[in-house]
């Protein structure tokens, strides 16, 4: 009985704290300026996404160009940045070209944080 009482108190405390947080405390997506789409960082993120997708799906894709993108920096003390990119890739050099949207999460310039491919879809 005592553990049930403690669990109810904890649940009520969590609900109360969550209800008092201001709305919209999450991070917002910020467009990447067109001039920055060819930066080394954005290109590395795009190549990483294509490489991981290719390794898991055996799609034989090659990055052609990053068309547009946005970033979402972690808010509230979180670590890392999520990149949402729309890119053109082709099957083998000179093959069919397709437009893809991908999301990659990581910490720029970090060698200890793991980068993750969150999604990769044809659009």
Secondary structure, DSSP 8 states (H G I E B T S, - for coil): -HHHHHHHHHHHHHHHHHHHS-TT-S--EEE--GGGTTSHHHHHHHHHHHHHHHHHH---EEEEEEEEEEEEE--TT---EEEEEEEEEEESTTS-EEEEEEEEEE-TT-SSS--EEEEEEE-
